[in-house]
Each structure stands twice: as structure tokens, then as C-alpha cells.
């Protein structure tokens, strides 16, 4: 897996979180892969916890904010 693939998995999870069951093992693998590359871990924890939200709207908001933070961390690391 590479970073682009892992980010695509998380983005797909965000886009489909209202309509389908999420493939947890693939999502968790992407989160673990990306988390190993940055020192700050809270966005990854937030994304994982957001997956368990019973409210679809809240789940989407949590995943969206966590994914945005993950992207910022990865960009900052590349500078």
C-alpha cells in the first residue's frame, strides 16, 4: 500500500459512509499505514471512533474532519 491508495480508501469511506457498510479491515489497514508516517495520532483515533457513530450525519462530520487533519499532517511532513 502507498499513501495515495491509503488516502483513497479513507476518502471512499467518507463518501460511502451514509450508504453502505464499511470494509473495516481495509480502512483500519489504511489508517495504520498512514499513522505510522506521522507523529500526531489523534486524527487516526478520531477517524476510527467516528466509524462507530450510530448517527450517519455525525459519522460523516467526524470522518470528514479527521480526514482533513490527516491530509494536513501528511502535507506538513513532506515539507
PDB file with one MODEL, atoms N, CA, C and O in Angstrom:
MODEL        1
ATOM      1  N   UNK A   1       0.853  -1.174   0.000  1.00  0.00           N
ATOM      2  CA  UNK A   1       0.000   0.000   0.000  1.00  0.00           C
ATOM      3  C   UNK A   1       0.896   1.234   0.000  1.00  0.00           C
ATOM      4  O   UNK A   1       1.967   1.228   0.607  1.00  0.00           O
ATOM      5  N   UNK A   2       0.459   2.288  -0.679  1.00  0.00           N
ATOM      6  CA  UNK A   2       1.162   3.556  -0.649  1.00  0.00           C
ATOM      7  C   UNK A   2       0.223   4.628  -0.079  1.00  0.00           C
ATOM      8  O   UNK A   2      -0.950   4.359   0.180  1.00  0.00           O
ATOM      9  N   UNK A   3       0.746   5.832   0.112  1.00  0.00           N
ATOM     10  CA  UNK A   3      -0.053   6.886   0.731  1.00  0.00           C
ATOM     11  C   UNK A   3      -1.279   7.250  -0.094  1.00  0.00           C
ATOM     12  O   UNK A   3      -2.358   7.454   0.462  1.00  0.00           O
ATOM     13  N   UNK A   4      -1.131   7.334  -1.405  1.00  0.00           N
ATOM     14  CA  UNK A   4      -2.275   7.698  -2.242  1.00  0.00           C
ATOM     15  C   UNK A   4      -3.390   6.655  -2.159  1.00  0.00           C
ATOM     16  O   UNK A   4      -4.570   7.002  -2.109  1.00  0.00           O
ATOM     17  N   UNK A   5      -3.015   5.400  -2.145  1.00  0.00           N
ATOM     18  CA  UNK A   5      -4.007   4.335  -2.021  1.00  0.00           C
ATOM     19  C   UNK A   5      -4.703   4.400  -0.672  1.00  0.00           C
ATOM     20  O   UNK A   5      -5.925   4.278  -0.591  1.00  0.00           O
ATOM     21  N   UNK A   6      -3.927   4.593   0.383  1.00  0.00           N
ATOM     22  CA  UNK A   6      -4.499   4.672   1.725  1.00  0.00           C
ATOM     23  C   UNK A   6      -5.454   5.866   1.844  1.00  0.00           C
ATOM     24  O   UNK A   6      -6.533   5.747   2.425  1.00  0.00           O
ATOM     25  N   UNK A   7      -5.057   7.004   1.298  1.00  0.00           N
ATOM     26  CA  UNK A   7      -5.932   8.184   1.327  1.00  0.00           C
ATOM     27  C   UNK A   7      -7.193   7.951   0.506  1.00  0.00           C
ATOM     28  O   UNK A   7      -8.275   8.397   0.887  1.00  0.00           O
ATOM     29  N   UNK A   8      -7.058   7.262  -0.607  1.00  0.00           N
ATOM     30  CA  UNK A   8      -8.227   6.958  -1.438  1.00  0.00           C
ATOM     31  C   UNK A   8      -9.207   6.062  -0.686  1.00  0.00           C
ATOM     32  O   UNK A   8     -10.420   6.239  -0.797  1.00  0.00           O
ATOM     33  N   UNK A   9      -8.697   5.115   0.067  1.00  0.00           N
ATOM     34  CA  UNK A   9      -9.558   4.237   0.868  1.00  0.00           C
ATOM     35  C   UNK A   9     -10.323   5.054   1.897  1.00  0.00           C
ATOM     36  O   UNK A   9     -11.525   4.863   2.079  1.00  0.00           O
ATOM     37  N   UNK A  10      -9.623   5.971   2.575  1.00  0.00           N
ATOM     38  CA  UNK A  10     -10.284   6.797   3.581  1.00  0.00           C
ATOM     39  C   UNK A  10     -11.301   7.743   2.936  1.00  0.00           C
ATOM     40  O   UNK A  10     -12.390   7.942   3.473  1.00  0.00           O
ATOM     41  N   UNK A  11     -10.949   8.321   1.796  1.00  0.00           N
ATOM     42  CA  UNK A  11     -11.884   9.206   1.087  1.00  0.00           C
ATOM     43  C   UNK A  11     -13.117   8.432   0.637  1.00  0.00           C
ATOM     44  O   UNK A  11     -14.235   8.937   0.737  1.00  0.00           O
ATOM     45  N   UNK A  12     -12.927   7.236   0.153  1.00  0.00           N
ATOM     46  CA  UNK A  12     -14.051   6.392  -0.262  1.00  0.00           C
ATOM     47  C   UNK A  12     -14.936   6.046   0.936  1.00  0.00           C
ATOM     48  O   UNK A  12     -16.162   6.016   0.829  1.00  0.00           O
ATOM     49  N   UNK A  13     -14.310   5.793   2.051  1.00  0.00           N
ATOM     50  CA  UNK A  13     -15.057   5.500   3.274  1.00  0.00           C
ATOM     51  C   UNK A  13     -15.927   6.697   3.648  1.00  0.00           C
ATOM     52  O   UNK A  13     -17.090   6.533   4.016  1.00  0.00           O
ATOM     53  N   UNK A  14     -15.369   7.883   3.553  1.00  0.00           N
ATOM     54  CA  UNK A  14     -16.140   9.096   3.840  1.00  0.00           C
ATOM     55  C   UNK A  14     -17.316   9.232   2.878  1.00  0.00           C
ATOM     56  O   UNK A  14     -18.432   9.536   3.301  1.00  0.00           O
ATOM     57  N   UNK A  15     -17.077   9.012   1.603  1.00  0.00           N
ATOM     58  CA  UNK A  15     -18.133   9.184   0.603  1.00  0.00           C
ATOM     59  C   UNK A  15     -19.239   8.139   0.712  1.00  0.00           C
ATOM     60  O   UNK A  15     -20.390   8.418   0.378  1.00  0.00           O
ATOM     61  N   UNK A  16     -18.905   6.958   1.168  1.00  0.00           N
ATOM     62  CA  UNK A  16     -19.895   5.886   1.218  1.00  0.00           C
ATOM     63  C   UNK A  16     -20.440   5.621   2.611  1.00  0.00           C
ATOM     64  O   UNK A  16     -21.249   4.711   2.796  1.00  0.00           O
ATOM     65  N   UNK A  17     -20.006   6.403   3.594  1.00  0.00           N
ATOM     66  CA  UNK A  17     -20.383   6.093   4.983  1.00  0.00           C
ATOM     67  C   UNK A  17     -21.870   6.229   5.248  1.00  0.00           C
ATOM     68  O   UNK A  17     -22.361   5.690   6.240  1.00  0.00           O
ATOM     69  N   UNK A  18     -22.592   6.919   4.409  1.00  0.00           N
ATOM     70  CA  UNK A  18     -24.032   7.061   4.614  1.00  0.00           C
ATOM     71  C   UNK A  18     -24.832   5.944   3.960  1.00  0.00           C
ATOM     72  O   UNK A  18     -25.988   5.713   4.317  1.00  0.00           O
ATOM     73  N   UNK A  19     -24.223   5.255   3.007  1.00  0.00           N
ATOM     74  CA  UNK A  19     -24.984   4.318   2.183  1.00  0.00           C
ATOM     75  C   UNK A  19     -24.641   2.851   2.358  1.00  0.00           C
ATOM     76  O   UNK A  19     -25.476   1.994   2.066  1.00  0.00           O
ATOM     77  N   UNK A  20     -23.455   2.535   2.818  1.00  0.00           N
ATOM     78  CA  UNK A  20     -23.035   1.133   2.832  1.00  0.00           C
ATOM     79  C   UNK A  20     -22.343   0.769   4.138  1.00  0.00           C
ATOM     80  O   UNK A  20     -21.928   1.642   4.900  1.00  0.00           O
ATOM     81  N   UNK A  21     -22.226  -0.516   4.381  1.00  0.00           N
ATOM     82  CA  UNK A  21     -21.390  -0.990   5.471  1.00  0.00           C
ATOM     83  C   UNK A  21     -19.940  -0.796   5.059  1.00  0.00           C
ATOM     84  O   UNK A  21     -19.582  -0.951   3.892  1.00  0.00           O
ATOM     85  N   UNK A  22     -19.131  -0.463   6.020  1.00  0.00           N
ATOM     86  CA  UNK A  22     -17.742  -0.136   5.717  1.00  0.00           C
ATOM     87  C   UNK A  22     -16.859  -1.379   5.834  1.00  0.00           C
ATOM     88  O   UNK A  22     -17.009  -2.162   6.772  1.00  0.00           O
ATOM     89  N   UNK A  23     -15.942  -1.561   4.886  1.00  0.00           N
ATOM     90  CA  UNK A  23     -14.993  -2.686   4.968  1.00  0.00           C
ATOM     91  C   UNK A  23     -13.916  -2.371   6.004  1.00  0.00           C
ATOM     92  O   UNK A  23     -12.872  -1.813   5.666  1.00  0.00           O
ATOM     93  N   UNK A  24     -14.164  -2.722   7.248  1.00  0.00           N
ATOM     94  CA  UNK A  24     -13.339  -2.286   8.371  1.00  0.00           C
ATOM     95  C   UNK A  24     -11.870  -2.678   8.236  1.00  0.00           C
ATOM     96  O   UNK A  24     -10.997  -1.865   8.539  1.00  0.00           O
ATOM     97  N   UNK A  25     -11.574  -3.879   7.798  1.00  0.00           N
ATOM     98  CA  UNK A  25     -10.173  -4.308   7.754  1.00  0.00           C
ATOM     99  C   UNK A  25      -9.361  -3.452   6.782  1.00  0.00           C
ATOM    100  O   UNK A  25      -8.213  -3.112   7.068  1.00  0.00           O
ATOM    101  N   UNK A  26      -9.936  -3.108   5.657  1.00  0.00           N
ATOM    102  CA  UNK A  26      -9.244  -2.267   4.673  1.00  0.00           C
ATOM    103  C   UNK A  26      -9.045  -0.850   5.220  1.00  0.00           C
ATOM    104  O   UNK A  26      -7.980  -0.257   5.047  1.00  0.00           O
ATOM    105  N   UNK A  27     -10.053  -0.323   5.865  1.00  0.00           N
ATOM    106  CA  UNK A  27      -9.977   1.020   6.436  1.00  0.00           C
ATOM    107  C   UNK A  27      -8.949   1.052   7.565  1.00  0.00           C
ATOM    108  O   UNK A  27      -8.134   1.973   7.628  1.00  0.00           O
ATOM    109  N   UNK A  28      -8.975   0.066   8.451  1.00  0.00           N
ATOM    110  CA  UNK A  28      -8.031   0.026   9.558  1.00  0.00           C
ATOM    111  C   UNK A  28      -6.597  -0.137   9.054  1.00  0.00           C
ATOM    112  O   UNK A  28      -5.675   0.442   9.627  1.00  0.00           O
ATOM    113  N   UNK A  29      -6.403  -0.905   8.007  1.00  0.00           N
ATOM    114  CA  UNK A  29      -5.067  -1.060   7.431  1.00  0.00           C
ATOM    115  C   UNK A  29      -4.569   0.272   6.868  1.00  0.00           C
ATOM    116  O   UNK A  29      -3.402   0.622   7.045  1.00  0.00           O
ATOM    117  N   UNK A  30      -5.444   1.010   6.194  1.00  0.00           N
ATOM    118  CA  UNK A  30      -5.061   2.322   5.650  1.00  0.00           C
ATOM    119  C   UNK A  30      -4.723   3.294   6.776  1.00  0.00           C
ATOM    120  O   UNK A  30      -3.741   4.031   6.688  1.00  0.00           O
ATOM    121  N   UNK A  31      -5.536   3.300   7.837  1.00  0.00           N
ATOM    122  CA  UNK A  31      -5.260   4.178   8.971  1.00  0.00           C
ATOM    123  C   UNK A  31      -3.926   3.835   9.630  1.00  0.00           C
ATOM    124  O   UNK A  31      -3.143   4.729   9.951  1.00  0.00           O
ATOM    125  N   UNK A  32      -3.671   2.570   9.829  1.00  0.00           N
ATOM    126  CA  UNK A  32      -2.408   2.143  10.448  1.00  0.00           C
ATOM    127  C   UNK A  32      -1.214   2.500   9.577  1.00  0.00           C
ATOM    128  O   UNK A  32      -0.186   2.954  10.080  1.00  0.00           O
ATOM    129  N   UNK A  33      -1.349   2.297   8.280  1.00  0.00           N
ATOM    130  CA  UNK A  33      -0.273   2.621   7.344  1.00  0.00           C
ATOM    131  C   UNK A  33       0.080   4.105   7.438  1.00  0.00           C
ATOM    132  O   UNK A  33       1.252   4.463   7.548  1.00  0.00           O
ATOM    133  N   UNK A  34      -0.935   4.961   7.396  1.00  0.00           N
ATOM    134  CA  UNK A  34      -0.689   6.402   7.418  1.00  0.00           C
ATOM    135  C   UNK A  34      -0.236   6.883   8.794  1.00  0.00           C
ATOM    136  O   UNK A  34       0.630   7.753   8.887  1.00  0.00           O
ATOM    137  N   UNK A  35      -0.799   6.337   9.846  1.00  0.00           N
ATOM    138  CA  UNK A  35      -0.437   6.756  11.201  1.00  0.00           C
ATOM    139  C   UNK A  35       1.026   6.484  11.510  1.00  0.00           C
ATOM    140  O   UNK A  35       1.636   7.201  12.303  1.00  0.00           O
ATOM    141  N   UNK A  36       1.589   5.466  10.899  1.00  0.00           N
ATOM    142  CA  UNK A  36       2.992   5.132  11.120  1.00  0.00           C
ATOM    143  C   UNK A  36       3.932   6.173  10.517  1.00  0.00           C
ATOM    144  O   UNK A  36       5.129   6.166  10.806  1.00  0.00           O
ATOM    145  N   UNK A  37       3.404   7.063   9.684  1.00  0.00           N
ATOM    146  CA  UNK A  37       4.232   8.028   8.977  1.00  0.00           C
ATOM    147  C   UNK A  37       4.244   9.422   9.586  1.00  0.00           C
ATOM    148  O   UNK A  37       4.993  10.288   9.132  1.00  0.00           O
ATOM    149  N   UNK A  38       3.425   9.651  10.610  1.00  0.00           N
ATOM    150  CA  UNK A  38       3.381  10.971  11.243  1.00  0.00           C
ATOM    151  C   UNK A  38       3.385  10.818  12.765  1.00  0.00           C
ATOM    152  O   UNK A  38       2.933   9.799  13.287  1.00  0.00           O
ATOM    153  N   UNK A  39       3.896  11.833  13.482  1.00  0.00           N
ATOM    154  CA  UNK A  39       3.979  11.712  14.940  1.00  0.00           C
ATOM    155  C   UNK A  39       2.657  11.960  15.668  1.00  0.00           C
ATOM    156  O   UNK A  39       2.466  11.467  16.780  1.00  0.00           O
ATOM    157  N   UNK A  40       1.752  12.710  15.063  1.00  0.00           N
ATOM    158  CA  UNK A  40       0.489  13.050  15.710  1.00  0.00           C
ATOM    159  C   UNK A  40      -0.544  11.972  15.371  1.00  0.00           C
ATOM    160  O   UNK A  40      -0.755  11.660  14.199  1.00  0.00           O
ATOM    161  N   UNK A  41      -1.180  11.409  16.387  1.00  0.00           N
ATOM    162  CA  UNK A  41      -2.075  10.257  16.177  1.00  0.00           C
ATOM    163  C   UNK A  41      -3.560  10.555  16.337  1.00  0.00           C
ATOM    164  O   UNK A  41      -4.388   9.742  15.925  1.00  0.00           O
ATOM    165  N   UNK A  42      -3.927  11.702  16.927  1.00  0.00           N
ATOM    166  CA  UNK A  42      -5.338  11.925  17.248  1.00  0.00           C
ATOM    167  C   UNK A  42      -6.276  11.857  16.046  1.00  0.00           C
ATOM    168  O   UNK A  42      -7.394  11.366  16.205  1.00  0.00           O
ATOM    169  N   UNK A  43      -5.891  12.325  14.835  1.00  0.00           N
ATOM    170  CA  UNK A  43      -6.857  12.238  13.738  1.00  0.00           C
ATOM    171  C   UNK A  43      -7.188  10.794  13.356  1.00  0.00           C
ATOM    172  O   UNK A  43      -8.299  10.504  12.912  1.00  0.00           O
ATOM    173  N   UNK A  44      -6.231   9.903  13.529  1.00  0.00           N
ATOM    174  CA  UNK A  44      -6.449   8.497  13.205  1.00  0.00           C
ATOM    175  C   UNK A  44      -7.385   7.846  14.228  1.00  0.00           C
ATOM    176  O   UNK A  44      -8.247   7.039  13.881  1.00  0.00           O
ATOM    177  N   UNK A  45      -7.191   8.217  15.492  1.00  0.00           N
ATOM    178  CA  UNK A  45      -8.080   7.736  16.553  1.00  0.00           C
ATOM    179  C   UNK A  45      -9.490   8.270  16.315  1.00  0.00           C
ATOM    180  O   UNK A  45     -10.470   7.536  16.441  1.00  0.00           O
ATOM    181  N   UNK A  46      -9.583   9.557  15.968  1.00  0.00           N
ATOM    182  CA  UNK A  46     -10.885  10.167  15.712  1.00  0.00           C
ATOM    183  C   UNK A  46     -11.596   9.480  14.536  1.00  0.00           C
ATOM    184  O   UNK A  46     -12.800   9.229  14.601  1.00  0.00           O
ATOM    185  N   UNK A  47     -10.862   9.183  13.478  1.00  0.00           N
ATOM    186  CA  UNK A  47     -11.459   8.519  12.320  1.00  0.00           C
ATOM    187  C   UNK A  47     -12.000   7.157  12.718  1.00  0.00           C
ATOM    188  O   UNK A  47     -13.122   6.800  12.359  1.00  0.00           O
ATOM    189  N   UNK A  48     -11.191   6.385  13.469  1.00  0.00           N
ATOM    190  CA  UNK A  48     -11.632   5.053  13.922  1.00  0.00           C
ATOM    191  C   UNK A  48     -12.886   5.148  14.786  1.00  0.00           C
ATOM    192  O   UNK A  48     -13.833   4.380  14.611  1.00  0.00           O
ATOM    193  N   UNK A  49     -12.883   6.094  15.717  1.00  0.00           N
ATOM    194  CA  UNK A  49     -14.033   6.248  16.596  1.00  0.00           C
ATOM    195  C   UNK A  49     -15.260   6.727  15.823  1.00  0.00           C
ATOM    196  O   UNK A  49     -16.386   6.335  16.128  1.00  0.00           O
ATOM    197  N   UNK A  50     -15.037   7.570  14.830  1.00  0.00           N
ATOM    198  CA  UNK A  50     -16.140   8.061  14.016  1.00  0.00           C
ATOM    199  C   UNK A  50     -16.850   6.955  13.261  1.00  0.00           C
ATOM    200  O   UNK A  50     -18.050   7.045  13.005  1.00  0.00           O
ATOM    201  N   UNK A  51     -16.123   5.924  12.907  1.00  0.00           N
ATOM    202  CA  UNK A  51     -16.728   4.794  12.197  1.00  0.00           C
ATOM    203  C   UNK A  51     -17.826   4.124  13.024  1.00  0.00           C
ATOM    204  O   UNK A  51     -18.750   3.524  12.475  1.00  0.00           O
ATOM    205  N   UNK A  52     -17.713   4.233  14.341  1.00  0.00           N
ATOM    206  CA  UNK A  52     -18.666   3.573  15.238  1.00  0.00           C
ATOM    207  C   UNK A  52     -19.882   4.428  15.576  1.00  0.00           C
ATOM    208  O   UNK A  52     -20.787   3.971  16.274  1.00  0.00           O
ATOM    209  N   UNK A  53     -19.909   5.653  15.090  1.00  0.00           N
ATOM    210  CA  UNK A  53     -21.030   6.526  15.408  1.00  0.00           C
ATOM    211  C   UNK A  53     -22.317   5.976  14.803  1.00  0.00           C
ATOM    212  O   UNK A  53     -22.359   5.629  13.622  1.00  0.00           O
ATOM    213  N   UNK A  54     -23.349   5.900  15.608  1.00  0.00           N
ATOM    214  CA  UNK A  54     -24.634   5.391  15.132  1.00  0.00           C
ATOM    215  C   UNK A  54     -25.407   6.399  14.301  1.00  0.00           C
ATOM    216  O   UNK A  54     -26.293   6.023  13.533  1.00  0.00           O
ATOM    217  N   UNK A  55     -25.084   7.653  14.444  1.00  0.00           N
ATOM    218  CA  UNK A  55     -25.755   8.720  13.706  1.00  0.00           C
ATOM    219  C   UNK A  55     -24.990   8.964  12.407  1.00  0.00           C
ATOM    220  O   UNK A  55     -23.821   9.348  12.443  1.00  0.00           O
ATOM    221  N   UNK A  56     -25.626   8.749  11.279  1.00  0.00           N
ATOM    222  CA  UNK A  56     -24.941   8.843   9.986  1.00  0.00           C
ATOM    223  C   UNK A  56     -24.381  10.236   9.719  1.00  0.00           C
ATOM    224  O   UNK A  56     -23.282  10.364   9.177  1.00  0.00           O
ATOM    225  N   UNK A  57     -25.116  11.275  10.089  1.00  0.00           N
ATOM    226  CA  UNK A  57     -24.658  12.640   9.851  1.00  0.00           C
ATOM    227  C   UNK A  57     -23.439  12.954  10.724  1.00  0.00           C
ATOM    228  O   UNK A  57     -22.463  13.536  10.249  1.00  0.00           O
ATOM    229  N   UNK A  58     -23.501  12.572  11.980  1.00  0.00           N
ATOM    230  CA  UNK A  58     -22.370  12.787  12.882  1.00  0.00           C
ATOM    231  C   UNK A  58     -21.162  12.002  12.394  1.00  0.00           C
ATOM    232  O   UNK A  58     -20.043  12.515  12.401  1.00  0.00           O
ATOM    233  N   UNK A  59     -21.382  10.749  11.968  1.00  0.00           N
ATOM    234  CA  UNK A  59     -20.287   9.928  11.458  1.00  0.00           C
ATOM    235  C   UNK A  59     -19.603  10.621  10.284  1.00  0.00           C
ATOM    236  O   UNK A  59     -18.375  10.671  10.227  1.00  0.00           O
ATOM    237  N   UNK A  60     -20.380  11.152   9.356  1.00  0.00           N
ATOM    238  CA  UNK A  60     -19.804  11.831   8.197  1.00  0.00           C
ATOM    239  C   UNK A  60     -19.002  13.063   8.609  1.00  0.00           C
ATOM    240  O   UNK A  60     -17.934  13.319   8.053  1.00  0.00           O
ATOM    241  N   UNK A  61     -19.503  13.821   9.573  1.00  0.00           N
ATOM    242  CA  UNK A  61     -18.787  15.013  10.030  1.00  0.00           C
ATOM    243  C   UNK A  61     -17.469  14.653  10.701  1.00  0.00           C
ATOM    244  O   UNK A  61     -16.450  15.308  10.480  1.00  0.00           O
ATOM    245  N   UNK A  62     -17.496  13.616  11.517  1.00  0.00           N
ATOM    246  CA  UNK A  62     -16.270  13.184  12.198  1.00  0.00           C
ATOM    247  C   UNK A  62     -15.247  12.688  11.181  1.00  0.00           C
ATOM    248  O   UNK A  62     -14.081  13.080  11.230  1.00  0.00           O
ATOM    249  N   UNK A  63     -15.676  11.833  10.267  1.00  0.00           N
ATOM    250  CA  UNK A  63     -14.748  11.304   9.265  1.00  0.00           C
ATOM    251  C   UNK A  63     -14.183  12.417   8.399  1.00  0.00           C
ATOM    252  O   UNK A  63     -13.000  12.398   8.058  1.00  0.00           O
ATOM    253  N   UNK A  64     -15.013  13.383   8.041  1.00  0.00           N
ATOM    254  CA  UNK A  64     -14.563  14.490   7.204  1.00  0.00           C
ATOM    255  C   UNK A  64     -13.494  15.323   7.912  1.00  0.00           C
ATOM    256  O   UNK A  64     -12.461  15.637   7.320  1.00  0.00           O
ATOM    257  N   UNK A  65     -13.734  15.679   9.168  1.00  0.00           N
ATOM    258  CA  UNK A  65     -12.750  16.489   9.886  1.00  0.00           C
ATOM    259  C   UNK A  65     -11.466  15.709  10.157  1.00  0.00           C
ATOM    260  O   UNK A  65     -10.372  16.267  10.068  1.00  0.00           O
ATOM    261  N   UNK A  66     -11.592  14.430  10.484  1.00  0.00           N
ATOM    262  CA  UNK A  66     -10.403  13.612  10.731  1.00  0.00           C
ATOM    263  C   UNK A  66      -9.585  13.441   9.451  1.00  0.00           C
ATOM    264  O   UNK A  66      -8.358  13.525   9.488  1.00  0.00           O
ATOM    265  N   UNK A  67     -10.251  13.201   8.324  1.00  0.00           N
ATOM    266  CA  UNK A  67      -9.528  13.038   7.063  1.00  0.00           C
ATOM    267  C   UNK A  67      -8.813  14.334   6.676  1.00  0.00           C
ATOM    268  O   UNK A  67      -7.686  14.291   6.184  1.00  0.00           O
ATOM    269  N   UNK A  68      -9.444  15.467   6.889  1.00  0.00           N
ATOM    270  CA  UNK A  68      -8.803  16.750   6.596  1.00  0.00           C
ATOM    271  C   UNK A  68      -7.536  16.920   7.443  1.00  0.00           C
ATOM    272  O   UNK A  68      -6.509  17.373   6.938  1.00  0.00           O
ATOM    273  N   UNK A  69      -7.606  16.561   8.715  1.00  0.00           N
ATOM    274  CA  UNK A  69      -6.440  16.661   9.595  1.00  0.00           C
ATOM    275  C   UNK A  69      -5.336  15.698   9.162  1.00  0.00           C
ATOM    276  O   UNK A  69      -4.157  16.050   9.201  1.00  0.00           O
ATOM    277  N   UNK A  70      -5.708  14.498   8.756  1.00  0.00           N
ATOM    278  CA  UNK A  70      -4.723  13.519   8.276  1.00  0.00           C
ATOM    279  C   UNK A  70      -3.998  14.062   7.048  1.00  0.00           C
ATOM    280  O   UNK A  70      -2.776  13.956   6.950  1.00  0.00           O
ATOM    281  N   UNK A  71      -4.737  14.632   6.124  1.00  0.00           N
ATOM    282  CA  UNK A  71      -4.119  15.201   4.920  1.00  0.00           C
ATOM    283  C   UNK A  71      -3.162  16.328   5.265  1.00  0.00           C
ATOM    284  O   UNK A  71      -2.082  16.425   4.683  1.00  0.00           O
ATOM    285  N   UNK A  72      -3.548  17.183   6.208  1.00  0.00           N
ATOM    286  CA  UNK A  72      -2.671  18.280   6.623  1.00  0.00           C
ATOM    287  C   UNK A  72      -1.381  17.747   7.248  1.00  0.00           C
ATOM    288  O   UNK A  72      -0.296  18.260   6.974  1.00  0.00           O
ATOM    289  N   UNK A  73      -1.501  16.734   8.072  1.00  0.00           N
ATOM    290  CA  UNK A  73      -0.307  16.134   8.698  1.00  0.00           C
ATOM    291  C   UNK A  73       0.626  15.557   7.642  1.00  0.00           C
ATOM    292  O   UNK A  73       1.842  15.735   7.722  1.00  0.00           O
ATOM    293  N   UNK A  74       0.077  14.883   6.677  1.00  0.00           N
ATOM    294  CA  UNK A  74       0.922  14.280   5.630  1.00  0.00           C
ATOM    295  C   UNK A  74       1.584  15.359   4.777  1.00  0.00           C
ATOM    296  O   UNK A  74       2.749  15.223   4.404  1.00  0.00           O
ATOM    297  N   UNK A  75       0.858  16.421   4.468  1.00  0.00           N
ATOM    298  CA  UNK A  75       1.452  17.524   3.699  1.00  0.00           C
ATOM    299  C   UNK A  75       2.567  18.204   4.485  1.00  0.00           C
ATOM    300  O   UNK A  75       3.624  18.509   3.933  1.00  0.00           O
ATOM    301  N   UNK A  76       2.333  18.441   5.770  1.00  0.00           N
ATOM    302  CA  UNK A  76       3.333  19.108   6.619  1.00  0.00           C
ATOM    303  C   UNK A  76       4.606  18.262   6.723  1.00  0.00           C
ATOM    304  O   UNK A  76       5.714  18.796   6.783  1.00  0.00           O
ATOM    305  N   UNK A  77       4.439  16.977   6.742  1.00  0.00           N
ATOM    306  CA  UNK A  77       5.592  16.073   6.833  1.00  0.00           C
ATOM    307  C   UNK A  77       6.450  16.138   5.575  1.00  0.00           C
ATOM    308  O   UNK A  77       7.663  15.939   5.640  1.00  0.00           O
ATOM    309  N   UNK A  78       5.837  16.412   4.448  1.00  0.00           N
ATOM    310  CA  UNK A  78       6.548  16.424   3.170  1.00  0.00           C
ATOM    311  C   UNK A  78       7.327  17.724   2.937  1.00  0.00           C
ATOM    312  O   UNK A  78       8.143  17.802   2.018  1.00  0.00           O
ATOM    313  N   UNK A  79       7.084  18.712   3.743  1.00  0.00           N
ATOM    314  CA  UNK A  79       7.777  19.995   3.558  1.00  0.00           C
ATOM    315  C   UNK A  79       9.164  19.976   4.104  1.00  0.00           C
ATOM    316  O   UNK A  79       9.873  20.980   4.024  1.00  0.00           O
TER     317      UNK A  79
ENDMDL
END
